[in-house]
Amino acid sequence: MNKQSTIVVSDLHLGAGHDGPGGNPLEDFTSDPEFNGLIQQLDAESKAQKRDIHLIIDGDFLEMLQVPATPTYSPWKSYPPTVYEDNSAAGSILKLKHIMAGHEGLFSALQAFLDPGAPRRTLTVLKGNHDPEWYWPAMQEALRRRLEAVGSKADCLRFLPVAYQQDGLYVEHGNQYTEQVDRFANFARPVDPENPARLELLPGSRFVIEYFNDIEARYPWIDGVHPVVNLIWYGLKFDFPFAIQTLLKLLAAAPILILPSLTPADAHLSDKATAAFLTDLESANRANMKVQGVRYAADAGFRRQFNRQVWQALTAAGWLDEKQEQDIDLDDPFVIGQALVASSNDALVRQAEAISQDGQEKIVVFGHTHQPGVFHLASGATYINSGTWVWRGDFSQADEETWRDLFAHPQKYANQRYLTYVRIDQDGETWQTALCTFGANVSPAPPVSPSPTPEPTPSQPSPSGCLGFGLLGKLFGRGKRA
């Protein structure tokens, strides 16, 4: 049997390029040299070891919400929301052309990587909530032409509607299992039911287009905050006016419109107190907001009531699940934010556990949350989150002072990137799985015997290298074919 390796990377969020001072403030991917280095390293390893390598890009390969659907593109020009909203097949192709031009070297590296021979080097692309446009056949064909995956190389590139599922390995982006605002009604066919020429525009996506894109230049770290509602909770702690502005924008983009000014005839809120609360926030001027911010910081009773009203508004609008409230202390917005991060991660752990219950899937890989980690499940399987290659900063254990400093001095944290990926090696009857961070001269750690625990136990990779664990013996059975 040939040596085989599967590499899973996700959440690259490629924009239109031209990052840097005076360039494109919406470009989040600045790791082109490193990603190209990883691809070239895999290519060289494949040839030297005669190893088949399958690369899976597990969703959010492209940042389609921050690239305009225009015939030409300039990083110094401002574009209206309508050209970011365009997710028709024709509009999607325009966006893809800008992305390929902005990251020419990366696509050239992928082109050179693909090889139908022995050893084989192949690529599978999965959709995410930021690039559902891969649904369009024209999008798939455009990438196929760019990577020259035609003729004898046609089988080297494929697109799957939802997930990769084969030989004990399950890979999916994960957006369908976390926040409601990032879930498609039908992820396999994400078309707008009212306009089949367009794709469904999710509330979370609408928020990015209508608000997020305008403030990212001021707050370059906001892409690293997940879930997006934590912009409010952390903001209430460290930048009160920003939090209120974000709250109102979130509600305007909500699944259910509840702002009184937007639904004067039939407001969806039965809670008149919450409706009045939102009306007051909408009408508050800068001076009133400053006064409220001071009181919020000093008055614990006012703060708790305010947090409860914010929570109720977000729940009524569909941004939060009301079942979460019973487990969260509403006294401190910082604690609320940390609890929501844990809730999002727990949702993927539970889904991984459900997928692995039949015993066929031994490894489940998700992305989406931008939080890399390894979780040994009660089923005996392992769930790995592949993380992201854009800015995230590891603030999962950060204290309040670190968050306060982030709001005050965002430039200090702009280069915190952890270039993580999942690696699964098959050498005969031995399997080795690792969560790796790309760096110079990095190789997987030697295999060790895993010890699954009754409850999920997270681990994270070191700054460079791999967190490895072996699966000794043929643990992967005949999985479901993709």
BELUR-V634563 format. One record per residue. N is the residue number from 1. RES is the residue in one letter. D_CENTER is the distance of its C-alpha to the mean C-alpha in whole Angstrom. Layout:
BEGIN
n & res & d_center
N & RES & D_CENTER
N & RES & D_CENTER
END
This chain:
BEGIN
n & res & d_center
1 & M & 35
2 & N & 33
3 & K & 31
4 & Q & 27
5 & S & 24
6 & T & 20
7 & I & 18
8 & V & 14
9 & V & 11
10 & S & 8
11 & D & 5
12 & L & 8
13 & H & 8
14 & L & 12
15 & G & 14
16 & A & 18
17 & G & 19
18 & H & 22
19 & D & 20
20 & G & 22
21 & P & 25
22 & G & 26
23 & G & 23
24 & N & 20
25 & P & 19
26 & L & 16
27 & E & 15
28 & D & 12
29 & F & 13
30 & T & 16
31 & S & 16
32 & D & 18
33 & P & 21
34 & E & 19
35 & F & 17
36 & N & 21
37 & G & 22
38 & L & 20
39 & I & 21
40 & Q & 25
41 & Q & 25
42 & L & 24
43 & D & 26
44 & A & 29
45 & E & 29
46 & S & 29
47 & K & 32
48 & A & 34
49 & Q & 33
50 & K & 33
51 & R & 30
52 & D & 28
53 & I & 24
54 & H & 21
55 & L & 18
56 & I & 15
57 & I & 12
58 & D & 10
59 & G & 8
60 & D & 6
61 & F & 9
62 & L & 11
63 & E & 10
64 & M & 13
65 & L & 13
66 & Q & 14
67 & V & 17
68 & P & 20
69 & A & 22
70 & T & 25
71 & P & 27
72 & T & 27
73 & Y & 25
74 & S & 26
75 & P & 23
76 & W & 26
77 & K & 26
78 & S & 25
79 & Y & 24
80 & P & 24
81 & P & 21
82 & T & 23
83 & V & 22
84 & Y & 18
85 & E & 19
86 & D & 21
87 & N & 19
88 & S & 22
89 & A & 23
90 & A & 25
91 & G & 22
92 & S & 19
93 & I & 22
94 & L & 23
95 & K & 19
96 & L & 19
97 & K & 22
98 & H & 21
99 & I & 18
100 & M & 20
101 & A & 23
102 & G & 21
103 & H & 20
104 & E & 23
105 & G & 23
106 & L & 20
107 & F & 21
108 & S & 24
109 & A & 23
110 & L & 21
111 & Q & 25
112 & A & 27
113 & F & 25
114 & L & 25
115 & D & 29
116 & P & 31
117 & G & 33
118 & A & 34
119 & P & 32
120 & R & 29
121 & R & 26
122 & T & 23
123 & L & 20
124 & T & 18
125 & V & 15
126 & L & 13
127 & K & 11
128 & G & 8
129 & N & 8
130 & H & 8
131 & D & 11
132 & P & 13
133 & E & 15
134 & W & 16
135 & Y & 18
136 & W & 21
137 & P & 23
138 & A & 24
139 & M & 20
140 & Q & 21
141 & E & 24
142 & A & 23
143 & L & 21
144 & R & 24
145 & R & 27
146 & R & 25
147 & L & 24
148 & E & 28
149 & A & 27
150 & V & 30
151 & G & 33
152 & S & 33
153 & K & 30
154 & A & 28
155 & D & 27
156 & C & 25
157 & L & 22
158 & R & 21
159 & F & 19
160 & L & 18
161 & P & 17
162 & V & 15
163 & A & 15
164 & Y & 17
165 & Q & 20
166 & Q & 23
167 & D & 25
168 & G & 24
169 & L & 20
170 & Y & 17
171 & V & 14
172 & E & 12
173 & H & 8
174 & G & 8
175 & N & 8
176 & Q & 12
177 & Y & 12
178 & T & 11
179 & E & 12
180 & Q & 14
181 & V & 13
182 & D & 10
183 & R & 13
184 & F & 15
185 & A & 18
186 & N & 19
187 & F & 15
188 & A & 18
189 & R & 20
190 & P & 18
191 & V & 21
192 & D & 22
193 & P & 25
194 & E & 27
195 & N & 26
196 & P & 26
197 & A & 25
198 & R & 22
199 & L & 19
200 & E & 18
201 & L & 16
202 & L & 14
203 & P & 15
204 & G & 12
205 & S & 12
206 & R & 16
207 & F & 15
208 & V & 13
209 & I & 16
210 & E & 19
211 & Y & 18
212 & F & 15
213 & N & 16
214 & D & 20
215 & I & 19
216 & E & 16
217 & A & 20
218 & R & 21
219 & Y & 18
220 & P & 16
221 & W & 14
222 & I & 13
223 & D & 9
224 & G & 9
225 & V & 10
226 & H & 8
227 & P & 9
228 & V & 11
229 & V & 14
230 & N & 15
231 & L & 15
232 & I & 19
233 & W & 19
234 & Y & 19
235 & G & 21
236 & L & 24
237 & K & 24
238 & F & 24
239 & D & 25
240 & F & 26
241 & P & 27
242 & F & 23
243 & A & 22
244 & I & 24
245 & Q & 23
246 & T & 20
247 & L & 21
248 & L & 23
249 & K & 21
250 & L & 18
251 & L & 21
252 & A & 22
253 & A & 19
254 & A & 19
255 & P & 20
256 & I & 23
257 & L & 25
258 & I & 27
259 & L & 28
260 & P & 32
261 & S & 32
262 & L & 30
263 & T & 32
264 & P & 35
265 & A & 37
266 & D & 35
267 & A & 32
268 & H & 30
269 & L & 31
270 & S & 34
271 & D & 34
272 & K & 36
273 & A & 35
274 & T & 31
275 & A & 32
276 & A & 35
277 & F & 32
278 & L & 30
279 & T & 33
280 & D & 34
281 & L & 30
282 & E & 31
283 & S & 34
284 & A & 34
285 & N & 35
286 & R & 34
287 & A & 37
288 & N & 36
289 & M & 32
290 & K & 34
291 & V & 36
292 & Q & 34
293 & G & 31
294 & V & 34
295 & R & 35
296 & Y & 32
297 & A & 32
298 & A & 35
299 & D & 36
300 & A & 34
301 & G & 36
302 & F & 34
303 & R & 31
304 & R & 31
305 & Q & 32
306 & F & 30
307 & N & 27
308 & R & 28
309 & Q & 28
310 & V & 25
311 & W & 23
312 & Q & 26
313 & A & 25
314 & L & 21
315 & T & 22
316 & A & 24
317 & A & 22
318 & G & 20
319 & W & 17
320 & L & 18
321 & D & 20
322 & E & 23
323 & K & 23
324 & Q & 21
325 & E & 24
326 & Q & 27
327 & D & 25
328 & I & 24
329 & D & 26
330 & L & 26
331 & D & 29
332 & D & 26
333 & P & 23
334 & F & 22
335 & V & 22
336 & I & 21
337 & G & 17
338 & Q & 17
339 & A & 18
340 & L & 15
341 & V & 13
342 & A & 15
343 & S & 15
344 & S & 12
345 & N & 12
346 & D & 15
347 & A & 14
348 & L & 13
349 & V & 16
350 & R & 18
351 & Q & 16
352 & A & 17
353 & E & 20
354 & A & 21
355 & I & 20
356 & S & 22
357 & Q & 25
358 & D & 27
359 & G & 27
360 & Q & 26
361 & E & 23
362 & K & 23
363 & I & 20
364 & V & 16
365 & V & 13
366 & F & 10
367 & G & 6
368 & H & 3
369 & T & 5
370 & H & 5
371 & Q & 9
372 & P & 11
373 & G & 14
374 & V & 17
375 & F & 18
376 & H & 22
377 & L & 22
378 & A & 25
379 & S & 26
380 & G & 26
381 & A & 23
382 & T & 20
383 & Y & 16
384 & I & 14
385 & N & 10
386 & S & 10
387 & G & 8
388 & T & 7
389 & W & 10
390 & V & 10
391 & W & 11
392 & R & 10
393 & G & 14
394 & D & 15
395 & F & 16
396 & S & 16
397 & Q & 19
398 & A & 20
399 & D & 23
400 & E & 24
401 & E & 26
402 & T & 23
403 & W & 21
404 & R & 24
405 & D & 24
406 & L & 21
407 & F & 22
408 & A & 25
409 & H & 24
410 & P & 21
411 & Q & 22
412 & K & 23
413 & Y & 19
414 & A & 18
415 & N & 18
416 & Q & 16
417 & R & 14
418 & Y & 14
419 & L & 14
420 & T & 13
421 & Y & 14
422 & V & 15
423 & R & 19
424 & I & 21
425 & D & 25
426 & Q & 28
427 & D & 31
428 & G & 34
429 & E & 34
430 & T & 31
431 & W & 28
432 & Q & 26
433 & T & 22
434 & A & 20
435 & L & 17
436 & C & 18
437 & T & 17
438 & F & 19
439 & G & 22
440 & A & 25
441 & N & 27
442 & V & 25
443 & S & 26
444 & P & 25
445 & A & 26
446 & P & 29
447 & P & 29
448 & V & 30
449 & S & 30
450 & P & 28
451 & S & 29
452 & P & 27
453 & T & 27
454 & P & 28
455 & E & 25
456 & P & 21
457 & T & 21
458 & P & 18
459 & S & 19
460 & Q & 17
461 & P & 18
462 & S & 21
463 & P & 20
464 & S & 21
465 & G & 22
466 & C & 21
467 & L & 21
468 & G & 23
469 & F & 25
470 & G & 27
471 & L & 28
472 & L & 31
473 & G & 33
474 & K & 32
475 & L & 30
476 & F & 28
477 & G & 30
478 & R & 30
479 & G & 26
480 & K & 26
481 & R & 26
482 & A & 23
END
